[in-house]
Amino acid sequence: MSTEQELKTTFWEALADSPFLFLHLDNAPGDAVPMTAQLDKDADAAIWFFTTKDNCLAKMGPATAIFAGKNHQVFARFSGLITEEYSRERRDKHWSSVIESWFPGGKEDPDLIMLRMDLGKAEIWNSDMGFVDNVKMLLGFDTREEAKKEHTETLL
């Protein structure tokens, strides 16, 4: 059984390991787009994204993200508020050759924007329930109660 804090830690580690998720504005859920989260180990209440002014997310507002970690061991759905990030220091901190491969106009491209998602409610599921519970599941035993202990609704 994982505590809420353990599940949050597992989520942040999984997102750092594979920072790819689907993100959509709540008023346009059909416009979910894959994005790469830019994380800051000292800022556990926000995530940043690079995009362009013509991206559907550039309209900003309340948003929801869906995340599946590598090997499908962690799943999360979380909400937050997307606003534009104007900090030059923040943009420089997260800029990399990988980001530049998506935005060949560079950091000075007038169509490039950086978005900040201030995080709110989240649901986190840990599907790695441990060896004994996984064996029980494989043998057909009911493991729903054990699975409930690997889920939390929390604030990020």
LUMBAKOL-42974 format. One record per residue: x, y, z of N, C-alpha, C in turn; residue number from 1. Coordinates in nm, 2 decimals, padded with zeros to 4 digits, m for minus. Example, Ala and Ser with C-alpha at 12.3 -4.5 7.8 and 13.67 -1.06 7.14 Angstrom:
<sites>
+--------+--------+--------+--------+--------+--------+--------+--------+--------+-----+
!    n.x !    n.y !    n.z !   ca.x !   ca.y !   ca.z !    c.x !    c.y !    c.z ! seq !
+--------+--------+--------+--------+--------+--------+--------+--------+--------+-----+
!  01.32 ! m00.57 !  00.78 !  01.23 ! m00.45 !  00.78 !  01.32 ! m00.33 !  00.78 !   1 !
!  01.28 ! m00.22 !  00.71 !  01.37 ! m00.11 !  00.71 !  01.29 !  00.00 !  00.79 !   2 !
+--------+--------+--------+--------+--------+--------+--------+--------+--------+-----+
</sites>
This chain:
<sites>
+--------+--------+--------+--------+--------+--------+--------+--------+--------+-----+
!    n.x !    n.y !    n.z !   ca.x !   ca.y !   ca.z !    c.x !    c.y !    c.z ! seq !
+--------+--------+--------+--------+--------+--------+--------+--------+--------+-----+
!  00.08 ! m00.12 !  00.00 !  00.00 !  00.00 !  00.00 !  00.09 !  00.12 !  00.00 !   1 !
!  00.06 !  00.22 ! m00.09 !  00.13 !  00.34 ! m00.10 !  00.06 !  00.46 ! m00.03 !   2 !
!  00.13 !  00.54 !  00.04 !  00.07 !  00.66 !  00.10 !  00.05 !  00.77 ! m00.01 !   3 !
! m00.03 !  00.87 !  00.02 ! m00.05 !  00.98 ! m00.08 !  00.08 !  01.04 ! m00.12 !   4 !
!  00.17 !  01.07 ! m00.03 !  00.30 !  01.13 ! m00.06 !  00.39 !  01.03 ! m00.14 !   5 !
!  00.38 !  00.90 ! m00.12 !  00.46 !  00.81 ! m00.20 !  00.41 !  00.81 ! m00.34 !   6 !
!  00.27 !  00.81 ! m00.36 !  00.21 !  00.82 ! m00.49 !  00.25 !  00.94 ! m00.56 !   7 !
!  00.25 !  01.06 ! m00.49 !  00.30 !  01.18 ! m00.56 !  00.44 !  01.18 ! m00.60 !   8 !
!  00.53 !  01.12 ! m00.51 !  00.67 !  01.11 ! m00.55 !  00.69 !  01.01 ! m00.67 !   9 !
!  00.61 !  00.90 ! m00.67 !  00.62 !  00.81 ! m00.78 !  00.58 !  00.88 ! m00.91 !  10 !
!  00.47 !  00.96 ! m00.90 !  00.43 !  01.04 ! m01.02 !  00.53 !  01.13 ! m01.07 !  11 !
!  00.59 !  01.21 ! m00.98 !  00.69 !  01.31 ! m01.03 !  00.82 !  01.24 ! m01.08 !  12 !
!  00.86 !  01.13 ! m01.03 !  00.97 !  01.05 ! m01.08 !  00.94 !  01.00 ! m01.22 !  13 !
!  00.82 !  00.94 ! m01.23 !  00.78 !  00.89 ! m01.36 !  00.77 !  01.00 ! m01.47 !  14 !
!  00.71 !  01.11 ! m01.43 !  00.70 !  01.22 ! m01.53 !  00.84 !  01.28 ! m01.57 !  15 !
!  00.93 !  01.28 ! m01.47 !  01.07 !  01.32 ! m01.50 !  01.14 !  01.22 ! m01.60 !  16 !
!  01.11 !  01.09 ! m01.58 !  01.17 !  00.99 ! m01.66 !  01.11 !  00.99 ! m01.80 !  17 !
!  00.98 !  01.03 ! m01.82 !  00.92 !  01.03 ! m01.95 !  00.82 !  01.14 ! m01.95 !  18 !
!  00.86 !  01.26 ! m01.99 !  00.78 !  01.39 ! m01.97 !  00.68 !  01.41 ! m02.07 !  19 !
!  00.62 !  01.31 ! m02.13 !  00.53 !  01.32 ! m02.24 !  00.38 !  01.30 ! m02.19 !  20 !
!  00.29 !  01.39 ! m02.23 !  00.15 !  01.37 ! m02.19 !  00.06 !  01.43 ! m02.29 !  21 !
! m00.07 !  01.41 ! m02.27 ! m00.17 !  01.48 ! m02.35 ! m00.23 !  01.59 ! m02.27 !  22 !
! m00.25 !  01.70 ! m02.34 ! m00.29 !  01.82 ! m02.27 ! m00.40 !  01.89 ! m02.35 !  23 !
! m00.51 !  01.93 ! m02.28 ! m00.62 !  02.00 ! m02.35 ! m00.68 !  02.10 ! m02.26 !  24 !
! m00.73 !  02.21 ! m02.32 ! m00.80 !  02.31 ! m02.25 ! m00.94 !  02.25 ! m02.21 !  25 !
! m00.99 !  02.28 ! m02.10 ! m01.11 !  02.22 ! m02.05 ! m01.23 !  02.26 ! m02.14 !  26 !
! m01.23 !  02.37 ! m02.20 ! m01.34 !  02.41 ! m02.28 ! m01.32 !  02.36 ! m02.43 !  27 !
! m01.22 !  02.28 ! m02.45 ! m01.20 !  02.22 ! m02.58 ! m01.14 !  02.08 ! m02.57 !  28 !
! m01.20 !  01.99 ! m02.50 ! m01.14 !  01.86 ! m02.47 ! m01.11 !  01.78 ! m02.60 !  29 !
! m01.17 !  01.81 ! m02.71 ! m01.14 !  01.73 ! m02.83 ! m01.01 !  01.77 ! m02.89 !  30 !
! m00.95 !  01.88 ! m02.84 ! m00.83 !  01.93 ! m02.90 ! m00.70 !  01.89 ! m02.81 !  31 !
! m00.71 !  01.77 ! m02.76 ! m00.59 !  01.72 ! m02.68 ! m00.47 !  01.71 ! m02.77 !  32 !
! m00.36 !  01.76 ! m02.72 ! m00.23 !  01.75 ! m02.80 ! m00.12 !  01.69 ! m02.72 !  33 !
! m00.03 !  01.61 ! m02.78 !  00.08 !  01.56 ! m02.71 !  00.18 !  01.68 ! m02.68 !  34 !
!  00.23 !  01.68 ! m02.56 !  00.32 !  01.79 ! m02.52 !  00.44 !  01.73 ! m02.44 !  35 !
!  00.55 !  01.80 ! m02.43 !  00.66 !  01.76 ! m02.35 !  00.67 !  01.85 ! m02.23 !  36 !
!  00.65 !  01.80 ! m02.11 !  00.66 !  01.88 ! m01.99 !  00.80 !  01.92 ! m01.96 !  37 !
!  00.82 !  02.05 ! m01.92 !  00.95 !  02.10 ! m01.88 !  00.94 !  02.11 ! m01.73 !  38 !
!  01.02 !  02.03 ! m01.65 !  01.00 !  02.02 ! m01.51 !  01.12 !  02.10 ! m01.44 !  39 !
!  01.09 !  02.14 ! m01.32 !  01.18 !  02.21 ! m01.23 !  01.18 !  02.14 ! m01.10 !  40 !
!  01.28 !  02.08 ! m01.06 !  01.28 !  02.00 ! m00.93 !  01.25 !  02.09 ! m00.81 !  41 !
!  01.26 !  02.22 ! m00.82 !  01.23 !  02.31 ! m00.71 !  01.09 !  02.37 ! m00.72 !  42 !
!  01.02 !  02.33 ! m00.82 !  00.88 !  02.39 ! m00.85 !  00.78 !  02.27 ! m00.87 !  43 !
!  00.74 !  02.21 ! m00.76 !  00.65 !  02.10 ! m00.77 !  00.50 !  02.14 ! m00.78 !  44 !
!  00.47 !  02.26 ! m00.82 !  00.33 !  02.30 ! m00.83 !  00.31 !  02.36 ! m00.97 !  45 !
!  00.41 !  02.35 ! m01.06 !  00.39 !  02.40 ! m01.20 !  00.48 !  02.32 ! m01.30 !  46 !
!  00.43 !  02.32 ! m01.42 !  00.50 !  02.25 ! m01.53 !  00.50 !  02.35 ! m01.65 !  47 !
!  00.60 !  02.35 ! m01.73 !  00.61 !  02.44 ! m01.84 !  00.61 !  02.37 ! m01.97 !  48 !
!  00.57 !  02.43 ! m02.08 !  00.56 !  02.38 ! m02.21 !  00.60 !  02.48 ! m02.31 !  49 !
!  00.68 !  02.44 ! m02.42 !  00.70 !  02.53 ! m02.53 !  00.60 !  02.50 ! m02.64 !  50 !
!  00.55 !  02.60 ! m02.71 !  00.46 !  02.58 ! m02.82 !  00.46 !  02.70 ! m02.91 !  51 !
!  00.37 !  02.71 ! m03.00 !  00.36 !  02.82 ! m03.09 !  00.23 !  02.90 ! m03.07 !  52 !
!  00.23 !  03.02 ! m03.11 !  00.11 !  03.10 ! m03.09 ! m00.02 !  03.05 ! m03.16 !  53 !
!  00.00 !  02.96 ! m03.26 ! m00.11 !  02.91 ! m03.33 ! m00.16 !  02.77 ! m03.28 !  54 !
! m00.09 !  02.72 ! m03.17 ! m00.14 !  02.60 ! m03.11 ! m00.26 !  02.63 ! m03.03 !  55 !
! m00.35 !  02.53 ! m03.03 ! m00.48 !  02.54 ! m02.96 ! m00.46 !  02.58 ! m02.81 !  56 !
! m00.35 !  02.54 ! m02.75 ! m00.33 !  02.56 ! m02.61 ! m00.29 !  02.71 ! m02.58 !  57 !
! m00.25 !  02.78 ! m02.69 ! m00.21 !  02.92 ! m02.67 ! m00.33 !  03.01 ! m02.63 !  58 !
! m00.45 !  02.96 ! m02.64 ! m00.57 !  03.03 ! m02.59 ! m00.57 !  03.04 ! m02.44 !  59 !
! m00.50 !  02.95 ! m02.38 ! m00.48 !  02.94 ! m02.23 ! m00.61 !  02.92 ! m02.15 !  60 !
! m00.60 !  02.90 ! m02.03 ! m00.72 !  02.88 ! m01.94 ! m00.71 !  02.75 ! m01.86 !  61 !
! m00.82 !  02.71 ! m01.80 ! m00.82 !  02.58 ! m01.73 ! m00.79 !  02.46 ! m01.82 !  62 !
! m00.71 !  02.37 ! m01.78 ! m00.67 !  02.26 ! m01.86 ! m00.66 !  02.13 ! m01.78 !  63 !
! m00.65 !  02.02 ! m01.86 ! m00.64 !  01.89 ! m01.80 ! m00.53 !  01.81 ! m01.88 !  64 !
! m00.45 !  01.74 ! m01.80 ! m00.34 !  01.66 ! m01.86 ! m00.37 !  01.51 ! m01.83 !  65 !
! m00.33 !  01.42 ! m01.92 ! m00.34 !  01.28 ! m01.90 ! m00.20 !  01.22 ! m01.93 !  66 !
! m00.15 !  01.14 ! m01.83 ! m00.02 !  01.09 ! m01.83 ! m00.01 !  00.94 ! m01.81 !  67 !
!  00.07 !  00.87 ! m01.89 !  00.10 !  00.73 ! m01.87 !  00.25 !  00.72 ! m01.86 !  68 !
!  00.30 !  00.67 ! m01.75 !  00.44 !  00.65 ! m01.74 !  00.50 !  00.53 ! m01.82 !  69 !
!  00.63 !  00.53 ! m01.83 !  00.69 !  00.41 ! m01.90 !  00.64 !  00.28 ! m01.84 !  70 !
!  00.63 !  00.18 ! m01.92 !  00.59 !  00.05 ! m01.88 !  00.45 !  00.05 ! m01.81 !  71 !
!  00.38 !  00.16 ! m01.83 !  00.24 !  00.17 ! m01.77 !  00.23 !  00.14 ! m01.62 !  72 !
!  00.33 !  00.18 ! m01.55 !  00.33 !  00.16 ! m01.40 !  00.26 !  00.27 ! m01.33 !  73 !
!  00.26 !  00.39 ! m01.39 !  00.19 !  00.51 ! m01.32 !  00.10 !  00.58 ! m01.42 !  74 !
! m00.02 !  00.61 ! m01.38 ! m00.11 !  00.69 ! m01.46 ! m00.15 !  00.81 ! m01.38 !  75 !
! m00.18 !  00.92 ! m01.45 ! m00.23 !  01.03 ! m01.38 ! m00.32 !  01.12 ! m01.47 !  76 !
! m00.41 !  01.18 ! m01.40 ! m00.49 !  01.29 ! m01.47 ! m00.48 !  01.41 ! m01.37 !  77 !
! m00.44 !  01.52 ! m01.42 ! m00.44 !  01.64 ! m01.34 ! m00.48 !  01.76 ! m01.41 !  78 !
! m00.53 !  01.86 ! m01.33 ! m00.58 !  01.98 ! m01.38 ! m00.49 !  02.10 ! m01.34 !  79 !
! m00.51 !  02.21 ! m01.40 ! m00.44 !  02.33 ! m01.37 ! m00.48 !  02.44 ! m01.46 !  80 !
! m00.41 !  02.55 ! m01.44 ! m00.44 !  02.67 ! m01.52 ! m00.32 !  02.71 ! m01.60 !  81 !
! m00.35 !  02.72 ! m01.73 ! m00.24 !  02.75 ! m01.83 ! m00.24 !  02.90 ! m01.85 !  82 !
! m00.12 !  02.96 ! m01.83 ! m00.09 !  03.10 ! m01.86 !  00.04 !  03.11 ! m01.94 !  83 !
!  00.06 !  03.23 ! m01.99 !  00.19 !  03.24 ! m02.06 !  00.30 !  03.27 ! m01.96 !  84 !
!  00.42 !  03.21 ! m01.99 !  00.53 !  03.24 ! m01.90 !  00.62 !  03.34 ! m01.97 !  85 !
!  00.64 !  03.45 ! m01.91 !  00.72 !  03.56 ! m01.97 !  00.86 !  03.57 ! m01.92 !  86 !
!  00.90 !  03.49 ! m01.83 !  01.03 !  03.49 ! m01.77 !  01.14 !  03.45 ! m01.87 !  87 !
!  01.23 !  03.54 ! m01.90 !  01.34 !  03.50 ! m01.99 !  01.43 !  03.40 ! m01.93 !  88 !
!  01.45 !  03.41 ! m01.80 !  01.53 !  03.32 ! m01.72 !  01.47 !  03.18 ! m01.73 !  89 !
!  01.34 !  03.17 ! m01.72 !  01.27 !  03.04 ! m01.72 !  01.29 !  02.98 ! m01.86 !  90 !
!  01.27 !  03.06 ! m01.97 !  01.28 !  03.01 ! m02.11 !  01.43 !  02.96 ! m02.13 !  91 !
!  01.52 !  03.03 ! m02.09 !  01.66 !  02.99 ! m02.10 !  01.69 !  02.86 ! m02.03 !  92 !
!  01.64 !  02.85 ! m01.91 !  01.66 !  02.73 ! m01.82 !  01.62 !  02.61 ! m01.89 !  93 !
!  01.51 !  02.61 ! m01.96 !  01.45 !  02.49 ! m02.02 !  01.48 !  02.47 ! m02.16 !  94 !
!  01.55 !  02.57 ! m02.23 !  01.58 !  02.55 ! m02.37 !  01.69 !  02.45 ! m02.38 !  95 !
!  01.68 !  02.36 ! m02.49 !  01.78 !  02.26 ! m02.51 !  01.78 !  02.23 ! m02.66 !  96 !
!  01.88 !  02.15 ! m02.70 !  01.89 !  02.11 ! m02.84 !  01.76 !  02.03 ! m02.88 !  97 !
!  01.71 !  01.95 ! m02.79 !  01.58 !  01.88 ! m02.82 !  01.47 !  01.98 ! m02.85 !  98 !
!  01.45 !  02.08 ! m02.77 !  01.35 !  02.18 ! m02.79 !  01.38 !  02.25 ! m02.92 !  99 !
!  01.50 !  02.29 ! m02.94 !  01.53 !  02.36 ! m03.07 !  01.50 !  02.28 ! m03.19 ! 100 !
!  01.51 !  02.14 ! m03.18 !  01.47 !  02.06 ! m03.30 !  01.33 !  02.08 ! m03.34 ! 101 !
!  01.24 !  02.11 ! m03.24 !  01.10 !  02.13 ! m03.27 !  01.07 !  02.28 ! m03.31 ! 102 !
!  01.16 !  02.37 ! m03.27 !  01.14 !  02.51 ! m03.29 !  01.27 !  02.57 ! m03.35 ! 103 !
!  01.29 !  02.54 ! m03.48 !  01.42 !  02.58 ! m03.55 !  01.44 !  02.73 ! m03.56 ! 104 !
!  01.34 !  02.81 ! m03.53 !  01.36 !  02.95 ! m03.53 !  01.43 !  03.00 ! m03.40 ! 105 !
!  01.45 !  02.91 ! m03.31 !  01.52 !  02.94 ! m03.19 !  01.44 !  03.01 ! m03.08 ! 106 !
!  01.51 !  03.05 ! m02.97 !  01.44 !  03.12 ! m02.86 !  01.38 !  03.25 ! m02.90 ! 107 !
!  01.43 !  03.31 ! m03.01 !  01.39 !  03.44 ! m03.05 !  01.27 !  03.44 ! m03.15 ! 108 !
!  01.23 !  03.32 ! m03.19 !  01.12 !  03.31 ! m03.29 !  01.00 !  03.38 ! m03.23 ! 109 !
!  00.94 !  03.48 ! m03.31 !  00.83 !  03.55 ! m03.26 !  00.70 !  03.47 ! m03.24 ! 110 !
!  00.69 !  03.35 ! m03.30 !  00.58 !  03.26 ! m03.29 !  00.59 !  03.17 ! m03.17 ! 111 !
!  00.71 !  03.16 ! m03.11 !  00.73 !  03.07 ! m02.99 !  00.68 !  03.13 ! m02.87 ! 112 !
!  00.60 !  03.05 ! m02.79 !  00.56 !  03.10 ! m02.66 !  00.59 !  02.98 ! m02.56 ! 113 !
!  00.61 !  03.02 ! m02.43 !  00.62 !  02.93 ! m02.33 !  00.50 !  02.94 ! m02.24 ! 114 !
!  00.44 !  02.82 ! m02.21 !  00.33 !  02.82 ! m02.12 !  00.36 !  02.76 ! m01.99 ! 115 !
!  00.29 !  02.81 ! m01.89 !  00.31 !  02.76 ! m01.75 !  00.18 !  02.70 ! m01.71 ! 116 !
!  00.18 !  02.58 ! m01.65 !  00.06 !  02.52 ! m01.60 !  00.07 !  02.51 ! m01.45 ! 117 !
!  00.00 !  02.60 ! m01.38 ! m00.01 !  02.59 ! m01.23 ! m00.10 !  02.48 ! m01.19 ! 118 !
! m00.05 !  02.38 ! m01.12 ! m00.12 !  02.25 ! m01.10 ! m00.22 !  02.26 ! m00.98 ! 119 !
! m00.33 !  02.18 ! m01.00 ! m00.44 !  02.18 ! m00.90 ! m00.46 !  02.03 ! m00.87 ! 120 !
! m00.59 !  01.99 ! m00.89 ! m00.63 !  01.85 ! m00.85 ! m00.57 !  01.75 ! m00.94 ! 121 !
! m00.55 !  01.63 ! m00.88 ! m00.48 !  01.52 ! m00.95 ! m00.54 !  01.39 ! m00.90 ! 122 !
! m00.54 !  01.29 ! m00.99 ! m00.57 !  01.15 ! m00.96 ! m00.44 !  01.08 ! m01.01 ! 123 !
! m00.39 !  01.00 ! m00.92 ! m00.27 !  00.92 ! m00.95 ! m00.30 !  00.77 ! m00.92 ! 124 !
! m00.26 !  00.69 ! m01.02 ! m00.28 !  00.54 ! m01.00 ! m00.14 !  00.48 ! m01.02 ! 125 !
! m00.10 !  00.39 ! m00.93 !  00.02 !  00.31 ! m00.94 ! m00.02 !  00.17 ! m00.97 ! 126 !
!  00.01 !  00.13 ! m01.09 ! m00.03 ! m00.01 ! m01.13 !  00.07 ! m00.11 ! m01.09 ! 127 !
!  00.18 ! m00.07 ! m01.04 !  00.28 ! m00.16 ! m00.99 !  00.25 ! m00.20 ! m00.84 ! 128 !
!  00.16 ! m00.29 ! m00.82 !  00.11 ! m00.32 ! m00.69 !  00.20 ! m00.41 ! m00.61 ! 129 !
!  00.31 ! m00.46 ! m00.66 !  00.40 ! m00.55 ! m00.59 !  00.38 ! m00.69 ! m00.64 ! 130 !
!  00.48 ! m00.77 ! m00.61 !  00.49 ! m00.91 ! m00.66 !  00.37 ! m00.99 ! m00.61 ! 131 !
!  00.34 ! m00.99 ! m00.48 !  00.24 ! m01.08 ! m00.43 !  00.10 ! m01.05 ! m00.49 ! 132 !
!  00.07 ! m00.92 ! m00.50 ! m00.06 ! m00.88 ! m00.56 ! m00.07 ! m00.91 ! m00.71 ! 133 !
!  00.05 ! m00.89 ! m00.78 !  00.05 ! m00.92 ! m00.92 !  00.03 ! m01.07 ! m00.94 ! 134 !
!  00.09 ! m01.15 ! m00.86 !  00.07 ! m01.30 ! m00.87 ! m00.08 ! m01.33 ! m00.84 ! 135 !
! m00.14 ! m01.27 ! m00.74 ! m00.28 ! m01.30 ! m00.71 ! m00.36 ! m01.26 ! m00.83 ! 136 !
! m00.33 ! m01.15 ! m00.90 ! m00.41 ! m01.11 ! m01.01 ! m00.40 ! m01.21 ! m01.13 ! 137 !
! m00.27 ! m01.25 ! m01.15 ! m00.25 ! m01.35 ! m01.26 ! m00.32 ! m01.48 ! m01.24 ! 138 !
! m00.34 ! m01.51 ! m01.11 ! m00.41 ! m01.64 ! m01.07 ! m00.56 ! m01.62 ! m01.07 ! 139 !
! m00.61 ! m01.50 ! m01.10 ! m00.75 ! m01.48 ! m01.10 ! m00.81 ! m01.43 ! m00.98 ! 140 !
! m00.74 ! m01.40 ! m00.87 ! m00.79 ! m01.36 ! m00.75 ! m00.84 ! m01.21 ! m00.76 ! 141 !
! m00.93 ! m01.17 ! m00.68 ! m00.99 ! m01.04 ! m00.68 ! m00.89 ! m00.95 ! m00.61 ! 142 !
! m00.83 ! m00.85 ! m00.68 ! m00.73 ! m00.76 ! m00.62 ! m00.78 ! m00.62 ! m00.62 ! 143 !
! m00.91 ! m00.60 ! m00.64 ! m00.97 ! m00.46 ! m00.64 ! m00.94 ! m00.38 ! m00.52 ! 144 !
! m00.94 ! m00.44 ! m00.40 ! m00.92 ! m00.37 ! m00.28 ! m00.77 ! m00.33 ! m00.27 ! 145 !
! m00.68 ! m00.42 ! m00.31 ! m00.54 ! m00.38 ! m00.31 ! m00.51 ! m00.27 ! m00.41 ! 146 !
! m00.58 ! m00.27 ! m00.53 ! m00.56 ! m00.17 ! m00.63 ! m00.61 ! m00.03 ! m00.57 ! 147 !
! m00.72 ! m00.03 ! m00.50 ! m00.77 !  00.10 ! m00.44 ! m00.66 !  00.16 ! m00.35 ! 148 !
! m00.58 !  00.08 ! m00.29 ! m00.47 !  00.14 ! m00.20 ! m00.36 !  00.20 ! m00.28 ! 149 !
! m00.36 !  00.18 ! m00.42 ! m00.26 !  00.24 ! m00.50 ! m00.31 !  00.35 ! m00.59 ! 150 !
! m00.41 !  00.42 ! m00.53 ! m00.48 !  00.53 ! m00.60 ! m00.50 !  00.65 ! m00.50 ! 151 !
! m00.48 !  00.77 ! m00.55 ! m00.51 !  00.88 ! m00.46 ! m00.57 !  01.00 ! m00.54 ! 152 !
! m00.66 !  01.07 ! m00.48 ! m00.70 !  01.20 ! m00.53 ! m00.64 !  01.30 ! m00.44 ! 153 !
! m00.57 !  01.40 ! m00.50 ! m00.49 !  01.49 ! m00.42 ! m00.47 !  01.62 ! m00.49 ! 154 !
! m00.40 !  01.71 ! m00.43 ! m00.35 !  01.83 ! m00.50 ! m00.20 !  01.81 ! m00.53 ! 155 !
! m00.16 !  01.85 ! m00.64 ! m00.02 !  01.84 ! m00.68 !  00.06 !  01.96 ! m00.63 ! 156 !
+--------+--------+--------+--------+--------+--------+--------+--------+--------+-----+
</sites>
